[in-house]
Amino acid sequence: MKLYPNLVRAVTECLHQIFVKNEYAEKVVRQKLLTNPKWGKRDRHFIASTSYDMVRWWRLICASCDLEGKKLHEKEFYHLIGTWFILQKISLPDWQEFEGLDKAAILTRHEELQTIRKYRQSIPDWLDDLGSNELGERWDTILKALNEPAPIVIRTNTLKISRGGLMQKLERQGKKVSPIDGFPDALLIGGTGSLYRNPLFKSGLFEVQDASSQKVAPFLEVEPGMRVIDACAGAGGKTLHLSALMKNKGTITAFDVANKKIELLRKRAMRSGAMNIHAQKVGVPKSYEMWLDSADRLLLDVPCSGLGVLKRHPDTKWKLKPKHLKQKQELQRSILERYYPLLKVGGKMVYATCSILPSENEKQIEWFLEQYGNQFRLLKEQHCWPDKEGYDGFYMALLEKY
């Protein structure tokens, strides 16, 4: 592989923003790719994949070149990139920025670090301890799976097209496409390149959505004509899926606390032709009173640690702190308590997270049933494990109000 100065420099700038300015990797890489319209597909792929790979393996890379815990300047970022290329068996060009790198020492340290899981799987001490305590021996295999790049999966918008019809259109574009068993609307996309610029996406024929995420809406068991509340809708990926499952019949009230997400959801709904979605911002508890005892179905896709989606958001493990996890768990309980009264008797509720931790999943449902078991019963629950299916980690619990 030939390395080009401007592309390597772009990666150093991304890493500086992510690790020094503490910005989100997804936003940083996306903005960087917009700065130079002359970059071709291969250039863009190099910047994005190298940046994400280095974020994913950051601790291992830093320790391999003896920079862990040290203040990083421009020279150190180049040394880290050079270390990554050495570990990938890519020959380094004779650049001044790579001077002083000791290939033999790097490979020796890297080999030694393979015996220590927190380095081998590149994860903070506290998070390694937490995962081991909550998941036991399975933690190692889950970590390994979460360090693999995420596959690209889309969901067919069945309000506009069938999966077979979408496959044909994508194949005519030269895309490598295959259906996924057990996921009736999902398609696995091969290769690279942004799907968001695809005219089929702009026409609302599909949404980019991981396979595990596509399990949540069907788990709620919606039917056309129902009154559904999506209480933590965010930008609305699952809301749109609910609309398709309901065939645009009935109503979906989508709440979120962020104006930007509500506006994005409205735009996505318009593009998708989902006309039964009513998105609005909410805040104070009184704003929910008009929906008390009214919903046939209630989706609580609650904020969580995001540890199940490290495949696509590897910087989460560096930004997440123990105090953040505790705050998320407290918020999850408050959301359960705030929204369950909106469900009518006989209605069903799904509690979902993109976490793999029992403390955010089963333990929260156990707590809820201890408090409100005289009104709710657990019908079923399901895990999506990244080390089994190969997609994101999710948890879902279906409860009925009686």
Sequence and secondary structure as in RCSB ss.txt:
>XXXX:A:sequence
MKLYPNLVRAVTECLHQIFVKNEYAEKVVRQKLLTNPKWGKRDRHFIASTSYDMVRWWRLICASCDLEGKKLHEK
EFYHLIGTWFILQKISLPDWQEFEGLDKAAILTRHEELQTIRKYRQSIPDWLDDLGSNELGERWDTILKALNEPA
PIVIRTNTLKISRGGLMQKLERQGKKVSPIDGFPDALLIGGTGSLYRNPLFKSGLFEVQDASSQKVAPFLEVEPG
MRVIDACAGAGGKTLHLSALMKNKGTITAFDVANKKIELLRKRAMRSGAMNIHAQKVGVPKSYEMWLDSADRLLL
DVPCSGLGVLKRHPDTKWKLKPKHLKQKQELQRSILERYYPLLKVGGKMVYATCSILPSENEKQIEWFLEQYGNQ
FRLLKEQHCWPDKEGYDGFYMALLEKY
>XXXX:A:secstr
    HHHHHHHHHHHHHHHTS   HHHHHHHHHHS TT  HHHHHHHHHHHHHHHHTHHHHHHHTT TTS   HH
HHHHHHHHHHHHTT    S GGGTT  HHHHHHHHHHHTTSHHHHTT  HHHHHHHHHHHTTHHHHHHHHHTS  
 EEEEE TTT  HHHHHHHHHHTT  EEEETTEEEEEEE S S STT HHHHTTSEEE  TTGGGHHHHT   TT
 EEEETT TT HHHHHHHHHTTT SEEEEEES HHHHHHHHHHHHHHT TTEEEEE  SGGGGGGGTT EEEEEE
E     GGGTTT TTHHHH  HHHHHHHHHHHHHHHHHHGGGEEEEEEEEEEES   GGGTHHHHHHHHHHHTTT
EEEEEEEEE TTTTSS  EEEEEEEE 
